[in-house]
Amino acid sequence: MVYSAVGIKCRECAKLPRSARLAFGPDRAVRTVAAALLGGTIVGFVYYLLLFAVGFFFLAFFIGAGIGYVIGELVLRAGKYYRGWESAAIAVGGTVWAFLFPPFLTAVLRFGLSFDVVVFGLSGQSVIHWLVMAIAGYVAWQRNR
């Protein structure tokens, strides 16, 4: 027996027809990737602006969790509330984008594009910063899983 929204059913009767199942098609993928990149860019620049203006070291973990929640919610809504590993992976990618793109872009605009600038822009963060990014990615993953 299987518990369903309308009561108890047998396994055969409880199966949804193929047309009733949600699919993560190309239209959802494009919307979720666009939302993750755009939201990650905006949230990332706001995060770094606040980080350099205020220097909130002890609040960084809470703000990281908030960033993961915001990116996860953006991806969830852009995908029309589809939950699965696909949307969760896109949300984690958008969260990583929020933490890596602003310092990388700042380094490229300041020093030009070269191999040294790329390495410096991506590796110039502290261990605490990488932990905050991991927490944010975990929250984004859980929001879409």
N, CA, C and O atoms as CSV, one atom per row, in Angstrom:
chain,resi,resn,atom,element,x,y,z
A,1,MET,N,N,0.834,-1.170,0.000
A,1,MET,CA,C,0.000,0.000,0.000
A,1,MET,C,C,0.887,1.244,0.000
A,1,MET,O,O,1.999,1.228,0.528
A,2,VAL,N,N,0.378,2.321,-0.600
A,2,VAL,CA,C,1.093,3.589,-0.732
A,2,VAL,C,C,0.165,4.702,-0.273
A,2,VAL,O,O,-0.997,4.760,-0.673
A,3,TYR,N,N,0.689,5.586,0.573
A,3,TYR,CA,C,-0.104,6.736,1.018
A,3,TYR,C,C,-0.022,7.825,-0.036
A,3,TYR,O,O,1.069,8.241,-0.426
A,4,SER,N,N,-1.174,8.284,-0.495
A,4,SER,CA,C,-1.220,9.345,-1.499
A,4,SER,C,C,-2.060,10.502,-0.970
A,4,SER,O,O,-2.578,10.448,0.145
A,5,ALA,N,N,-2.187,11.542,-1.777
A,5,ALA,CA,C,-2.933,12.728,-1.363
A,5,ALA,C,C,-4.421,12.445,-1.193
A,5,ALA,O,O,-5.114,13.176,-0.485
A,6,VAL,N,N,-4.918,11.388,-1.839
A,6,VAL,CA,C,-6.346,11.087,-1.770
A,6,VAL,C,C,-6.645,9.829,-0.968
A,6,VAL,O,O,-7.776,9.343,-0.973
A,7,GLY,N,N,-5.640,9.300,-0.282
A,7,GLY,CA,C,-5.864,8.117,0.537
A,7,GLY,C,C,-4.835,7.051,0.255
A,7,GLY,O,O,-3.779,7.319,-0.317
A,8,ILE,N,N,-5.154,5.836,0.664
A,8,ILE,CA,C,-4.250,4.707,0.491
A,8,ILE,C,C,-4.586,4.010,-0.822
A,8,ILE,O,O,-5.749,3.733,-1.117
A,9,LYS,N,N,-3.529,3.729,-1.615
A,9,LYS,CA,C,-3.705,3.059,-2.902
A,9,LYS,C,C,-2.715,1.917,-3.015
A,9,LYS,O,O,-1.749,1.834,-2.256
A,10,CYS,N,N,-2.969,1.038,-3.971
A,10,CYS,CA,C,-1.981,0.009,-4.268
A,10,CYS,C,C,-0.847,0.643,-5.083
A,10,CYS,O,O,-0.995,1.752,-5.597
A,11,ARG,N,N,0.273,-0.055,-5.199
A,11,ARG,CA,C,1.431,0.519,-5.909
A,11,ARG,C,C,1.111,0.827,-7.366
A,11,ARG,O,O,1.554,1.848,-7.891
A,12,GLU,N,N,0.372,-0.013,-8.004
A,12,GLU,CA,C,0.051,0.190,-9.424
A,12,GLU,C,C,-0.824,1.430,-9.626
A,12,GLU,O,O,-0.605,2.205,-10.557
A,13,CYS,N,N,-1.805,1.608,-8.760
A,13,CYS,CA,C,-2.713,2.748,-8.895
A,13,CYS,C,C,-2.060,4.068,-8.453
A,13,CYS,O,O,-2.490,5.144,-8.869
A,14,ALA,N,N,-1.038,3.983,-7.622
A,14,ALA,CA,C,-0.399,5.187,-7.104
A,14,ALA,C,C,0.625,5.772,-8.071
A,14,ALA,O,O,1.046,6.915,-7.896
A,15,LYS,N,N,1.030,5.022,-9.078
A,15,LYS,CA,C,2.018,5.528,-10.032
A,15,LYS,C,C,1.413,6.654,-10.867
A,15,LYS,O,O,0.281,6.563,-11.342
A,16,LEU,N,N,2.197,7.712,-11.030
A,16,LEU,CA,C,1.744,8.823,-11.857
A,16,LEU,C,C,1.964,8.491,-13.324
A,16,LEU,O,O,2.960,7.853,-13.664
A,17,PRO,N,N,1.067,8.905,-14.191
A,17,PRO,CA,C,1.324,8.709,-15.621
A,17,PRO,C,C,2.499,9.585,-16.055
A,17,PRO,O,O,2.799,10.592,-15.414
A,18,ARG,N,N,3.143,9.208,-17.115
A,18,ARG,CA,C,4.314,9.931,-17.603
A,18,ARG,C,C,4.011,11.402,-17.850
A,18,ARG,O,O,4.874,12.249,-17.621
A,19,SER,N,N,2.821,11.722,-18.307
A,19,SER,CA,C,2.475,13.110,-18.601
A,19,SER,C,C,2.319,13.955,-17.343
A,19,SER,O,O,2.368,15.182,-17.426
A,20,ALA,N,N,2.132,13.334,-16.181
A,20,ALA,CA,C,1.951,14.084,-14.944
A,20,ALA,C,C,3.263,14.359,-14.213
A,20,ALA,O,O,3.286,15.147,-13.267
A,21,ARG,N,N,4.337,13.729,-14.629
A,21,ARG,CA,C,5.632,13.908,-13.969
A,21,ARG,C,C,6.312,15.169,-14.483
A,21,ARG,O,O,6.236,15.495,-15.667
A,22,LEU,N,N,6.982,15.877,-13.563
A,22,LEU,CA,C,7.761,17.044,-13.951
A,22,LEU,C,C,9.069,16.604,-14.579
A,22,LEU,O,O,9.695,15.645,-14.129
A,23,ALA,N,N,9.472,17.307,-15.612
A,23,ALA,CA,C,10.738,17.011,-16.261
A,23,ALA,C,C,11.595,18.273,-16.275
A,23,ALA,O,O,11.089,19.385,-16.422
A,24,PHE,N,N,12.880,18.077,-16.122
A,24,PHE,CA,C,13.820,19.199,-16.164
A,24,PHE,C,C,14.291,19.338,-17.602
A,24,PHE,O,O,15.354,18.842,-17.975
A,25,GLY,N,N,13.479,20.020,-18.402
A,25,GLY,CA,C,13.771,20.179,-19.813
A,25,GLY,C,C,14.682,21.368,-20.082
A,25,GLY,O,O,15.143,22.038,-19.158
A,26,PRO,N,N,14.931,21.618,-21.357
A,26,PRO,CA,C,15.822,22.721,-21.728
A,26,PRO,C,C,15.289,24.098,-21.315
A,26,PRO,O,O,16.073,24.989,-20.991
A,27,ASP,N,N,13.978,24.278,-21.325
A,27,ASP,CA,C,13.431,25.579,-20.931
A,27,ASP,C,C,13.688,25.859,-19.456
A,27,ASP,O,O,14.049,26.979,-19.096
A,28,ARG,N,N,13.507,24.862,-18.599
A,28,ARG,CA,C,13.811,25.039,-17.169
A,28,ARG,C,C,15.309,25.239,-16.961
A,28,ARG,O,O,15.718,26.054,-16.134
A,29,ALA,N,N,16.119,24.506,-17.698
A,29,ALA,CA,C,17.568,24.615,-17.541
A,29,ALA,C,C,18.056,26.012,-17.885
A,29,ALA,O,O,18.880,26.577,-17.166
A,30,VAL,N,N,17.558,26.569,-18.968
A,30,VAL,CA,C,17.982,27.916,-19.378
A,30,VAL,C,C,17.555,28.944,-18.330
A,30,VAL,O,O,18.332,29.827,-17.968
A,31,ARG,N,N,16.330,28.828,-17.852
A,31,ARG,CA,C,15.848,29.791,-16.846
A,31,ARG,C,C,16.630,29.683,-15.543
A,31,ARG,O,O,16.983,30.700,-14.946
A,32,THR,N,N,16.901,28.464,-15.099
A,32,THR,CA,C,17.600,28.312,-13.826
A,32,THR,C,C,19.059,28.759,-13.925
A,32,THR,O,O,19.577,29.374,-12.993
A,33,VAL,N,N,19.721,28.463,-15.031
A,33,VAL,CA,C,21.111,28.902,-15.203
A,33,VAL,C,C,21.174,30.426,-15.275
A,33,VAL,O,O,22.056,31.040,-14.675
A,34,ALA,N,N,20.248,31.035,-16.001
A,34,ALA,CA,C,20.228,32.497,-16.092
A,34,ALA,C,C,19.969,33.125,-14.720
A,34,ALA,O,O,20.608,34.112,-14.358
A,35,ALA,N,N,19.043,32.559,-13.967
A,35,ALA,CA,C,18.753,33.085,-12.631
A,35,ALA,C,C,19.948,32.906,-11.705
A,35,ALA,O,O,20.245,33.793,-10.905
A,36,ALA,N,N,20.635,31.778,-11.801
A,36,ALA,CA,C,21.799,31.532,-10.944
A,36,ALA,C,C,22.933,32.495,-11.265
A,36,ALA,O,O,23.573,33.022,-10.354
A,37,LEU,N,N,23.189,32.733,-12.554
A,37,LEU,CA,C,24.280,33.628,-12.920
A,37,LEU,C,C,23.957,35.086,-12.612
A,37,LEU,O,O,24.795,35.806,-12.068
A,38,LEU,N,N,22.765,35.519,-12.950
A,38,LEU,CA,C,22.384,36.908,-12.683
A,38,LEU,C,C,22.279,37.165,-11.183
A,38,LEU,O,O,22.814,38.152,-10.679
A,39,GLY,N,N,21.593,36.280,-10.476
A,39,GLY,CA,C,21.465,36.431,-9.029
A,39,GLY,C,C,22.811,36.319,-8.330
A,39,GLY,O,O,23.088,37.065,-7.391
A,40,GLY,N,N,23.653,35.386,-8.783
A,40,GLY,CA,C,24.976,35.244,-8.202
A,40,GLY,C,C,25.848,36.465,-8.412
A,40,GLY,O,O,26.618,36.843,-7.528
A,41,THR,N,N,25.732,37.085,-9.577
A,41,THR,CA,C,26.503,38.297,-9.843
A,41,THR,C,C,26.062,39.434,-8.929
A,41,THR,O,O,26.899,40.106,-8.327
A,42,ILE,N,N,24.776,39.647,-8.825
A,42,ILE,CA,C,24.264,40.744,-7.989
A,42,ILE,C,C,24.566,40.501,-6.514
A,42,ILE,O,O,25.081,41.381,-5.824
A,43,VAL,N,N,24.244,39.307,-6.038
A,43,VAL,CA,C,24.467,38.997,-4.624
A,43,VAL,C,C,25.962,39.007,-4.297
A,43,VAL,O,O,26.352,39.444,-3.214
A,44,GLY,N,N,26.794,38.535,-5.213
A,44,GLY,CA,C,28.239,38.530,-4.989
A,44,GLY,C,C,28.814,39.925,-4.851
A,44,GLY,O,O,29.622,40.179,-3.958
A,45,PHE,N,N,28.400,40.843,-5.736
A,45,PHE,CA,C,28.914,42.208,-5.634
A,45,PHE,C,C,28.416,42.901,-4.373
A,45,PHE,O,O,29.156,43.673,-3.764
A,46,VAL,N,N,27.182,42.642,-3.975
A,46,VAL,CA,C,26.668,43.222,-2.720
A,46,VAL,C,C,27.439,42.652,-1.534
A,46,VAL,O,O,27.781,43.389,-0.609
A,47,TYR,N,N,27.716,41.356,-1.549
A,47,TYR,CA,C,28.469,40.724,-0.468
A,47,TYR,C,C,29.860,41.347,-0.331
A,47,TYR,O,O,30.274,41.705,0.771
A,48,TYR,N,N,30.574,41.475,-1.438
A,48,TYR,CA,C,31.930,42.031,-1.365
A,48,TYR,C,C,31.915,43.512,-1.017
A,48,TYR,O,O,32.826,43.996,-0.344
A,49,LEU,N,N,30.910,44.229,-1.457
A,49,LEU,CA,C,30.789,45.630,-1.078
A,49,LEU,C,C,30.615,45.752,0.434
A,49,LEU,O,O,31.268,46.577,1.072
A,50,LEU,N,N,29.744,44.940,0.999
A,50,LEU,CA,C,29.559,44.951,2.454
A,50,LEU,C,C,30.789,44.437,3.194
A,50,LEU,O,O,31.138,44.956,4.255
A,51,LEU,N,N,31.439,43.433,2.647
A,51,LEU,CA,C,32.618,42.860,3.289
A,51,LEU,C,C,33.738,43.894,3.394
A,51,LEU,O,O,34.380,44.006,4.439
A,52,PHE,N,N,33.976,44.642,2.330
A,52,PHE,CA,C,35.054,45.617,2.361
A,52,PHE,C,C,34.657,46.901,3.081
A,52,PHE,O,O,35.517,47.590,3.628
A,53,ALA,N,N,33.379,47.230,3.088
A,53,ALA,CA,C,32.936,48.450,3.766
A,53,ALA,C,C,32.838,48.255,5.273
A,53,ALA,O,O,33.249,49.126,6.040
A,54,VAL,N,N,32.299,47.121,5.702
A,54,VAL,CA,C,32.037,46.900,7.118
A,54,VAL,C,C,33.069,45.966,7.745
A,54,VAL,O,O,33.482,46.188,8.883
A,55,GLY,N,N,33.490,44.934,7.030
A,55,GLY,CA,C,34.430,43.970,7.568
A,55,GLY,C,C,33.810,43.080,8.632
A,55,GLY,O,O,34.355,42.963,9.730
A,56,PHE,N,N,32.705,42.464,8.334
A,56,PHE,CA,C,31.934,41.668,9.293
A,56,PHE,C,C,32.458,40.235,9.340
A,56,PHE,O,O,31.857,39.338,8.749
A,57,PHE,N,N,33.547,40.017,10.022
A,57,PHE,CA,C,34.173,38.692,10.031
A,57,PHE,C,C,33.302,37.646,10.713
A,57,PHE,O,O,33.101,36.565,10.159
A,58,PHE,N,N,32.789,37.934,11.881
A,58,PHE,CA,C,32.034,36.928,12.634
A,58,PHE,C,C,30.643,36.690,12.060
A,58,PHE,O,O,30.036,35.657,12.345
A,59,LEU,N,N,30.129,37.607,11.268
A,59,LEU,CA,C,28.819,37.413,10.633
A,59,LEU,C,C,28.919,36.743,9.265
A,59,LEU,O,O,27.899,36.459,8.637
A,60,ALA,N,N,30.143,36.489,8.800
A,60,ALA,CA,C,30.330,35.964,7.443
A,60,ALA,C,C,29.648,34.619,7.245
A,60,ALA,O,O,29.126,34.357,6.161
A,61,PHE,N,N,29.635,33.762,8.255
A,61,PHE,CA,C,29.011,32.444,8.111
A,61,PHE,C,C,27.490,32.563,7.959
A,61,PHE,O,O,26.881,31.841,7.169
A,62,PHE,N,N,26.891,33.469,8.714
A,62,PHE,CA,C,25.446,33.677,8.593
A,62,PHE,C,C,25.096,34.321,7.259
A,62,PHE,O,O,24.091,33.973,6.639
A,63,ILE,N,N,25.912,35.241,6.827
A,63,ILE,CA,C,25.657,35.893,5.538
A,63,ILE,C,C,25.881,34.894,4.402
A,63,ILE,O,O,25.169,34.928,3.399
A,64,GLY,N,N,26.860,34.010,4.553
A,64,GLY,CA,C,27.066,32.960,3.558
A,64,GLY,C,C,25.864,32.040,3.450
A,64,GLY,O,O,25.456,31.671,2.348
A,65,ALA,N,N,25.296,31.668,4.592
A,65,ALA,CA,C,24.086,30.842,4.567
A,65,ALA,C,C,22.941,31.603,3.906
A,65,ALA,O,O,22.142,31.016,3.177
A,66,GLY,N,N,22.861,32.902,4.157
A,66,GLY,CA,C,21.831,33.725,3.513
A,66,GLY,C,C,22.016,33.801,2.007
A,66,GLY,O,O,21.041,33.779,1.256
A,67,ILE,N,N,23.265,33.889,1.566
A,67,ILE,CA,C,23.543,33.913,0.126
A,67,ILE,C,C,23.123,32.595,-0.506
A,67,ILE,O,O,22.517,32.586,-1.577
A,68,GLY,N,N,23.439,31.487,0.143
A,68,GLY,CA,C,23.017,30.189,-0.373
A,68,GLY,C,C,21.511,30.064,-0.443
A,68,GLY,O,O,20.971,29.499,-1.394
A,69,TYR,N,N,20.829,30.592,0.568
A,69,TYR,CA,C,19.369,30.540,0.582
A,69,TYR,C,C,18.791,31.389,-0.559
A,69,TYR,O,O,17.862,30.961,-1.243
A,70,VAL,N,N,19.339,32.580,-0.758
A,70,VAL,CA,C,18.824,33.473,-1.808
A,70,VAL,C,C,19.039,32.869,-3.188
A,70,VAL,O,O,18.123,32.868,-4.010
A,71,ILE,N,N,20.227,32.360,-3.452
A,71,ILE,CA,C,20.500,31.753,-4.761
A,71,ILE,C,C,19.653,30.499,-4.945
A,71,ILE,O,O,19.119,30.265,-6.029
A,72,GLY,N,N,19.526,29.697,-3.900
A,72,GLY,CA,C,18.687,28.502,-3.988
A,72,GLY,C,C,17.238,28.839,-4.268
A,72,GLY,O,O,16.580,28.159,-5.056
A,73,GLU,N,N,16.735,29.882,-3.632
A,73,GLU,CA,C,15.351,30.299,-3.858
A,73,GLU,C,C,15.164,30.864,-5.263
A,73,GLU,O,O,14.139,30.610,-5.895
A,74,LEU,N,N,16.140,31.627,-5.760
A,74,LEU,CA,C,16.050,32.138,-7.128
A,74,LEU,C,C,15.988,30.999,-8.143
A,74,LEU,O,O,15.178,31.027,-9.069
A,75,VAL,N,N,16.843,30.008,-7.962
A,75,VAL,CA,C,16.859,28.867,-8.879
A,75,VAL,C,C,15.570,28.068,-8.757
A,75,VAL,O,O,15.029,27.605,-9.761
A,76,LEU,N,N,15.080,27.904,-7.549
A,76,LEU,CA,C,13.840,27.160,-7.334
A,76,LEU,C,C,12.663,27.838,-8.024
A,76,LEU,O,O,11.851,27.177,-8.670
A,77,ARG,N,N,12.573,29.139,-7.887
A,77,ARG,CA,C,11.460,29.865,-8.527
A,77,ARG,C,C,11.618,29.948,-10.032
A,77,ARG,O,O,10.631,29.857,-10.762
A,78,ALA,N,N,12.846,30.119,-10.513
A,78,ALA,CA,C,13.058,30.170,-11.959
A,78,ALA,C,C,12.743,28.830,-12.612
A,78,ALA,O,O,12.296,28.792,-13.758
A,79,GLY,N,N,12.970,27.737,-11.902
A,79,GLY,CA,C,12.659,26.406,-12.419
A,79,GLY,C,C,11.244,25.965,-12.142
A,79,GLY,O,O,10.922,24.785,-12.281
A,80,LYS,N,N,10.392,26.896,-11.751
A,80,LYS,CA,C,8.984,26.627,-11.443
A,80,LYS,C,C,8.849,25.533,-10.389
A,80,LYS,O,O,8.055,24.603,-10.529
A,81,TYR,N,N,9.643,25.669,-9.337
A,81,TYR,CA,C,9.613,24.799,-8.159
A,81,TYR,C,C,9.949,23.347,-8.461
A,81,TYR,O,O,9.466,22.435,-7.789
A,82,TYR,N,N,10.779,23.140,-9.474
A,82,TYR,CA,C,11.291,21.796,-9.744
A,82,TYR,C,C,12.414,21.516,-8.754
A,82,TYR,O,O,13.339,22.316,-8.614
A,83,ARG,N,N,12.331,20.387,-8.071
A,83,ARG,CA,C,13.367,19.993,-7.117
A,83,ARG,C,C,14.026,18.727,-7.629
A,83,ARG,O,O,13.354,17.752,-7.964
A,84,GLY,N,N,15.329,18.752,-7.684
A,84,GLY,CA,C,16.080,17.596,-8.143
A,84,GLY,C,C,17.560,17.909,-8.119
A,84,GLY,O,O,17.971,19.022,-7.792
A,85,TRP,N,N,18.349,16.917,-8.469
A,85,TRP,CA,C,19.793,17.129,-8.417
A,85,TRP,C,C,20.242,18.127,-9.465
A,85,TRP,O,O,21.255,18.801,-9.275
A,86,GLU,N,N,19.505,18.241,-10.582
A,86,GLU,CA,C,19.885,19.189,-11.629
A,86,GLU,C,C,19.792,20.622,-11.134
A,86,GLU,O,O,20.737,21.399,-11.270
A,87,SER,N,N,18.638,20.969,-10.554
A,87,SER,CA,C,18.472,22.337,-10.063
A,87,SER,C,C,19.362,22.595,-8.851
A,87,SER,O,O,19.818,23.721,-8.655
A,88,ALA,N,N,19.615,21.574,-8.037
A,88,ALA,CA,C,20.506,21.743,-6.888
A,88,ALA,C,C,21.939,22.020,-7.348
A,88,ALA,O,O,22.623,22.860,-6.763
A,89,ALA,N,N,22.392,21.329,-8.379
A,89,ALA,CA,C,23.739,21.564,-8.905
A,89,ALA,C,C,23.852,22.960,-9.515
A,89,ALA,O,O,24.884,23.616,-9.374
A,90,ILE,N,N,22.808,23.413,-10.186
A,90,ILE,CA,C,22.820,24.763,-10.757
A,90,ILE,C,C,22.842,25.802,-9.642
A,90,ILE,O,O,23.511,26.828,-9.767
A,91,ALA,N,N,22.123,25.549,-8.562
A,91,ALA,CA,C,22.125,26.484,-7.430
A,91,ALA,C,C,23.503,26.555,-6.783
A,91,ALA,O,O,23.955,27.640,-6.414
A,92,VAL,N,N,24.174,25.421,-6.640
A,92,VAL,CA,C,25.532,25.426,-6.080
A,92,VAL,C,C,26.480,26.161,-7.025
A,92,VAL,O,O,27.340,26.915,-6.571
A,93,GLY,N,N,26.333,25.951,-8.317
A,93,GLY,CA,C,27.163,26.671,-9.287
A,93,GLY,C,C,26.942,28.178,-9.221
A,93,GLY,O,O,27.896,28.950,-9.318
A,94,GLY,N,N,25.686,28.602,-9.055
A,94,GLY,CA,C,25.401,30.026,-8.907
A,94,GLY,C,C,25.977,30.602,-7.631
A,94,GLY,O,O,26.396,31.759,-7.599
A,95,THR,N,N,26.002,29.797,-6.575
A,95,THR,CA,C,26.583,30.245,-5.313
A,95,THR,C,C,28.095,30.387,-5.428
A,95,THR,O,O,28.665,31.368,-4.952
A,96,VAL,N,N,28.739,29.424,-6.050
A,96,VAL,CA,C,30.185,29.524,-6.272
A,96,VAL,C,C,30.489,30.721,-7.168
A,96,VAL,O,O,31.469,31.431,-6.942
A,97,TRP,N,N,29.665,30.947,-8.174
A,97,TRP,CA,C,29.808,32.107,-9.053
A,97,TRP,C,C,29.736,33.403,-8.256
A,97,TRP,O,O,30.488,34.339,-8.527
A,98,ALA,N,N,28.839,33.467,-7.276
A,98,ALA,CA,C,28.682,34.680,-6.462
A,98,ALA,C,C,29.941,34.977,-5.660
A,98,ALA,O,O,30.245,36.142,-5.403
A,99,PHE,N,N,30.672,33.955,-5.266
A,99,PHE,CA,C,31.873,34.167,-4.467
A,99,PHE,C,C,33.135,34.345,-5.305
A,99,PHE,O,O,34.076,34.992,-4.846
A,100,LEU,N,N,33.186,33.795,-6.516
A,100,LEU,CA,C,34.406,33.847,-7.313
A,100,LEU,C,C,34.400,34.914,-8.400
A,100,LEU,O,O,35.460,35.448,-8.728
A,101,PHE,N,N,33.249,35.241,-8.964
A,101,PHE,CA,C,33.218,36.165,-10.079
A,101,PHE,C,C,33.593,37.601,-9.705
A,101,PHE,O,O,34.393,38.201,-10.423
A,102,PRO,N,N,33.064,38.190,-8.620
A,102,PRO,CA,C,33.430,39.586,-8.322
A,102,PRO,C,C,34.929,39.823,-8.096
A,102,PRO,O,O,35.458,40.781,-8.659
A,103,PRO,N,N,35.649,39.003,-7.302
A,103,PRO,CA,C,37.089,39.278,-7.183
A,103,PRO,C,C,37.850,39.029,-8.477
A,103,PRO,O,O,38.824,39.721,-8.773
A,104,PHE,N,N,37.406,38.039,-9.248
A,104,PHE,CA,C,38.051,37.772,-10.533
A,104,PHE,C,C,37.865,38.944,-11.486
A,104,PHE,O,O,38.823,39.383,-12.121
A,105,LEU,N,N,36.638,39.454,-11.592
A,105,LEU,CA,C,36.369,40.589,-12.480
A,105,LEU,C,C,37.119,41.831,-12.020
A,105,LEU,O,O,37.639,42.579,-12.848
A,106,THR,N,N,37.183,42.057,-10.724
A,106,THR,CA,C,37.909,43.202,-10.196
A,106,THR,C,C,39.398,43.109,-10.541
A,106,THR,O,O,40.007,44.107,-10.928
A,107,ALA,N,N,39.984,41.916,-10.402
A,107,ALA,CA,C,41.398,41.730,-10.730
A,107,ALA,C,C,41.653,41.923,-12.215
A,107,ALA,O,O,42.666,42.511,-12.594
A,108,VAL,N,N,40.755,41.440,-13.061
A,108,VAL,CA,C,40.922,41.594,-14.509
A,108,VAL,C,C,40.794,43.064,-14.905
A,108,VAL,O,O,41.572,43.548,-15.728
A,109,LEU,N,N,39.830,43.775,-14.334
A,109,LEU,CA,C,39.671,45.189,-14.665
A,109,LEU,C,C,40.842,46.028,-14.163
A,109,LEU,O,O,41.208,47.020,-14.793
A,110,ARG,N,N,41.422,45.644,-13.052
A,110,ARG,CA,C,42.521,46.422,-12.477
A,110,ARG,C,C,43.852,46.137,-13.166
A,110,ARG,O,O,44.620,47.061,-13.434
A,111,PHE,N,N,44.134,44.853,-13.458
A,111,PHE,CA,C,45.457,44.482,-13.949
A,111,PHE,C,C,45.465,43.940,-15.373
A,111,PHE,O,O,46.543,43.679,-15.908
A,112,GLY,N,N,44.328,43.763,-15.996
A,112,GLY,CA,C,44.269,43.177,-17.329
A,112,GLY,C,C,44.170,41.668,-17.248
A,112,GLY,O,O,44.323,41.085,-16.174
A,113,LEU,N,N,43.915,41.040,-18.371
A,113,LEU,CA,C,43.724,39.595,-18.407
A,113,LEU,C,C,45.052,38.902,-18.695
A,113,LEU,O,O,45.631,39.076,-19.767
A,114,SER,N,N,45.524,38.130,-17.748
A,114,SER,CA,C,46.714,37.307,-17.921
A,114,SER,C,C,46.574,36.080,-17.019
A,114,SER,O,O,45.662,35.997,-16.197
A,115,PHE,N,N,47.475,35.151,-17.188
A,115,PHE,CA,C,47.415,33.926,-16.392
A,115,PHE,C,C,47.596,34.232,-14.909
A,115,PHE,O,O,46.898,33.663,-14.070
A,116,ASP,N,N,48.521,35.120,-14.584
A,116,ASP,CA,C,48.769,35.469,-13.181
A,116,ASP,C,C,47.548,36.112,-12.545
A,116,ASP,O,O,47.243,35.840,-11.384
A,117,VAL,N,N,46.853,36.949,-13.276
A,117,VAL,CA,C,45.661,37.612,-12.743
A,117,VAL,C,C,44.549,36.596,-12.509
A,117,VAL,O,O,43.827,36.690,-11.516
A,118,VAL,N,N,44.402,35.633,-13.404
A,118,VAL,CA,C,43.383,34.597,-13.234
A,118,VAL,C,C,43.675,33.773,-11.989
A,118,VAL,O,O,42.775,33.517,-11.190
A,119,VAL,N,N,44.917,33.358,-11.819
A,119,VAL,CA,C,45.285,32.565,-10.643
A,119,VAL,C,C,45.116,33.398,-9.373
A,119,VAL,O,O,44.585,32.901,-8.380
A,120,PHE,N,N,45.560,34.657,-9.389
A,120,PHE,CA,C,45.432,35.521,-8.216
A,120,PHE,C,C,43.962,35.796,-7.898
A,120,PHE,O,O,43.574,35.793,-6.729
A,121,GLY,N,N,43.149,36.032,-8.915
A,121,GLY,CA,C,41.737,36.332,-8.689
A,121,GLY,C,C,40.973,35.173,-8.090
A,121,GLY,O,O,40.016,35.384,-7.344
A,122,LEU,N,N,41.376,33.950,-8.401
A,122,LEU,CA,C,40.665,32.779,-7.889
A,122,LEU,C,C,41.263,32.215,-6.609
A,122,LEU,O,O,40.558,31.560,-5.841
A,123,SER,N,N,42.548,32.453,-6.363
A,123,SER,CA,C,43.179,31.859,-5.184
A,123,SER,C,C,43.530,32.877,-4.107
A,123,SER,O,O,44.135,32.507,-3.101
A,124,GLY,N,N,43.180,34.119,-4.278
A,124,GLY,CA,C,43.539,35.142,-3.305
A,124,GLY,C,C,42.621,35.204,-2.103
A,124,GLY,O,O,42.684,36.172,-1.345
A,125,GLN,N,N,41.779,34.221,-1.900
A,125,GLN,CA,C,40.830,34.221,-0.790
A,125,GLN,C,C,41.396,33.436,0.389
A,125,GLN,O,O,42.243,32.559,0.217
A,126,SER,N,N,40.921,33.760,1.575
A,126,SER,CA,C,41.373,33.064,2.777
A,126,SER,C,C,40.597,31.754,2.965
A,126,SER,O,O,39.619,31.490,2.266
A,127,VAL,N,N,41.050,30.953,3.910
A,127,VAL,CA,C,40.398,29.685,4.212
A,127,VAL,C,C,38.984,29.925,4.748
A,127,VAL,O,O,38.061,29.176,4.428
A,128,ILE,N,N,38.819,30.961,5.554
A,128,ILE,CA,C,37.497,31.296,6.088
A,128,ILE,C,C,36.534,31.598,4.947
A,128,ILE,O,O,35.367,31.205,4.982
A,129,HIS,N,N,37.029,32.290,3.951
A,129,HIS,CA,C,36.187,32.626,2.798
A,129,HIS,C,C,35.726,31.360,2.072
A,129,HIS,O,O,34.572,31.275,1.653
A,130,TRP,N,N,36.616,30.380,1.920
A,130,TRP,CA,C,36.243,29.129,1.265
A,130,TRP,C,C,35.248,28.343,2.112
A,130,TRP,O,O,34.367,27.678,1.568
A,131,LEU,N,N,35.379,28.411,3.451
A,131,LEU,CA,C,34.400,27.757,4.330
A,131,LEU,C,C,33.032,28.410,4.224
A,131,LEU,O,O,32.012,27.721,4.208
A,132,VAL,N,N,33.007,29.732,4.153
A,132,VAL,CA,C,31.732,30.449,3.986
A,132,VAL,C,C,31.097,30.049,2.665
A,132,VAL,O,O,29.884,29.854,2.592
A,133,MET,N,N,31.913,29.926,1.615
A,133,MET,CA,C,31.394,29.519,0.312
A,133,MET,C,C,30.855,28.094,0.365
A,133,MET,O,O,29.841,27.799,-0.268
A,134,ALA,N,N,31.510,27.205,1.106
A,134,ALA,CA,C,31.033,25.825,1.238
A,134,ALA,C,C,29.699,25.779,1.978
A,134,ALA,O,O,28.810,25.016,1.600
A,135,ILE,N,N,29.551,26.581,3.020
A,135,ILE,CA,C,28.279,26.639,3.756
A,135,ILE,C,C,27.176,27.167,2.851
A,135,ILE,O,O,26.065,26.637,2.849
A,136,ALA,N,N,27.477,28.204,2.086
A,136,ALA,CA,C,26.485,28.766,1.169
A,136,ALA,C,C,26.079,27.747,0.110
A,136,ALA,O,O,24.900,27.637,-0.225
A,137,GLY,N,N,27.045,27.007,-0.416
A,137,GLY,CA,C,26.734,25.973,-1.398
A,137,GLY,C,C,25.878,24.865,-0.820
A,137,GLY,O,O,24.978,24.361,-1.491
A,138,TYR,N,N,26.148,24.479,0.422
A,138,TYR,CA,C,25.352,23.451,1.079
A,138,TYR,C,C,23.905,23.910,1.280
A,138,TYR,O,O,22.970,23.143,1.050
A,139,VAL,N,N,23.727,25.146,1.703
A,139,VAL,CA,C,22.363,25.670,1.899
A,139,VAL,C,C,21.634,25.740,0.559
A,139,VAL,O,O,20.453,25.400,0.486
A,140,ALA,N,N,22.313,26.174,-0.500
A,140,ALA,CA,C,21.678,26.227,-1.826
A,140,ALA,C,C,21.310,24.829,-2.300
A,140,ALA,O,O,20.248,24.638,-2.895
A,141,TRP,N,N,22.170,23.851,-2.046
A,141,TRP,CA,C,21.890,22.460,-2.435
A,141,TRP,C,C,20.655,21.944,-1.701
A,141,TRP,O,O,19.766,21.355,-2.315
A,142,GLN,N,N,20.600,22.165,-0.396
A,142,GLN,CA,C,19.469,21.678,0.391
A,142,GLN,C,C,18.179,22.386,0.017
A,142,GLN,O,O,17.103,21.794,0.117
A,143,ARG,N,N,18.260,23.616,-0.402
A,143,ARG,CA,C,17.048,24.372,-0.767
A,143,ARG,C,C,16.408,23.790,-2.032
A,143,ARG,O,O,15.193,23.882,-2.207
A,144,ASN,N,N,17.207,23.200,-2.901
A,144,ASN,CA,C,16.707,22.683,-4.179
A,144,ASN,C,C,16.640,21.176,-4.236
A,144,ASN,O,O,16.246,20.627,-5.265
A,145,ARG,N,N,16.995,20.507,-3.209
A,145,ARG,CA,C,16.997,19.046,-3.219
A,145,ARG,C,C,15.697,18.507,-2.741
A,145,ARG,O,O,15.518,17.290,-2.682
